[in-house]
Amino acid sequence: MGDPSASNLRRIPLFAGLDDSALELIARTATEFEVGAGHVLIEPGQEGAGMFVLEEGTVQVELPGGRTIRRGPGEFFGELAILARSVRSARVQAITLVRCLAISRADFSKLLEREPRIALAMLPVLAKRLADATWG
């Protein structure tokens, strides 16, 4: 697959409010790839080396305690382990053919320094996930 285009990135809610130069930076640092249904993207206990942003398809996230949730196009996952500098706590498996972006921990840190709006866009999602996990 390769590098995503800036125009495709603008359709992802996490990146929608960014200017063209920020989108170009993401396009240069993210890697776009596809995996088939059944492919496991994340296993618990792995080091959090990066995060993923779904462009197409659906993944199932198996949380500690046995609860499962699904993520679809425009959503992101794998961010907690890189933000908290910890190991992965969930298993993530493709339910359908999935096309997504992978952003390494180092590149994500650079993106947040240059474009704090990305962190601002993530905050409501992270807060909802925390509330769901706590009271859910």
N, C-alpha and C positions, 0 to 999 in steps of 0.2 A: 504494500500500500504506500507507505512513505509519509511525506509531510502533508498536513492538512492545509486547505486554503483559508485565507482570512475571511472570505465571504461565507464559507461554511461555518467557521467559528462564530460569526455574528449571530447565527441561528440558535446557538446554545445559550440558554438563559444566564449561565454563570459569566459569560463573556459579552453579552449583548450590549452593555453600557460602555464598553471600552472603545477607544479611538483606534484608527487604522494602524498607527505605529505599535500599539500594544498588541493588536491582533496579529500583526506581522511577527512580533517577537514570539508570541505563543506558537505561531505556525512554524517558526524556525526551531523551537525547542521541543515541541510535542512530537511524538511518533504515532502515526495512525496505523492500526492493524485490525485484522478480522480473525475471529475464531468461530468454530462451529458449536452447535448445541452440545452440551455435555462437557465442554472444556472448563477446567477449573482455573480461574484467574488468580485467586488468593486462597491460601491455606492458613489456618490459625497457627501462630507461633513463628511464622516467617517474619524476617525483618521488613519493616515498612520502607521499601526502596522507592516508592512513587505512588502516584494516584492515577485514577482513571476517570475519563469523562465519556459517557455513552453517547454515541452519535446515532446508532441504530440498534435495535434489538432489545432483549430483556435479560437481566441477570437475576438470580436468586441469591439473597444474602442470608446465610444461616448463622444466626446470632448465638452467642453463648446462652445456654439454657434451653436451646431447641426451637426458639421462635424463628420464623422465616419471614422475610419481606422481599418484595420485588422492586427493582429499579429499572427505569426505561429511558428512552431517548431524552437527552438534555440533562440527565441526572449524573452525579459524580459519586465515587466511592473510593475507599482506600486512603482517604485524606487524614483520618484520625491517627493512624500509625505514624505518618510523617509529621503531623503537627505536634503530636505528643512525644515524638522520638521513641516509640515503643514498638513492640512486635504486633503483628496482626492478631485481631481477636475474633474475626469472623471468617467463614468460608464463603467465597463468591464463585458461583458457577453460571455459565451461559445457559439460558433456557432455550434461546433461539440462536440463529446466526447473529453474531454481535460484531459491530464495528465501533471501535472506541479509540480514544486518544490516551496515550500513556505519557505522563510527565514525571520525570525523575525528581527525587527529593531535592537535589541541588538546584535543578532548574526551577522547581516550584518556589523554593526560597528566594531565588533571584527575581522571579516574576512578582512575588508578593512585595519585595522591596521596591521594585520599579512601579508596580501597579497595585497599590493597596486597595483599590476598588474591587479587586478580585476577592480579597478577604472580606470586605463589606458585603459583597454579594453572597458569600458563603455563610455568614453569621446567622441569618434567619433559618437557613436549612439546618445548620448544626444545632441551633437552639431547639428546633422542633424535634430533631433526632434524639437529643438529650432528654427532652420532655417525654417523648414516646418510650424511650428505654427506661426512664425512671418511673413513670406512672402508667405506661402503656398497656 
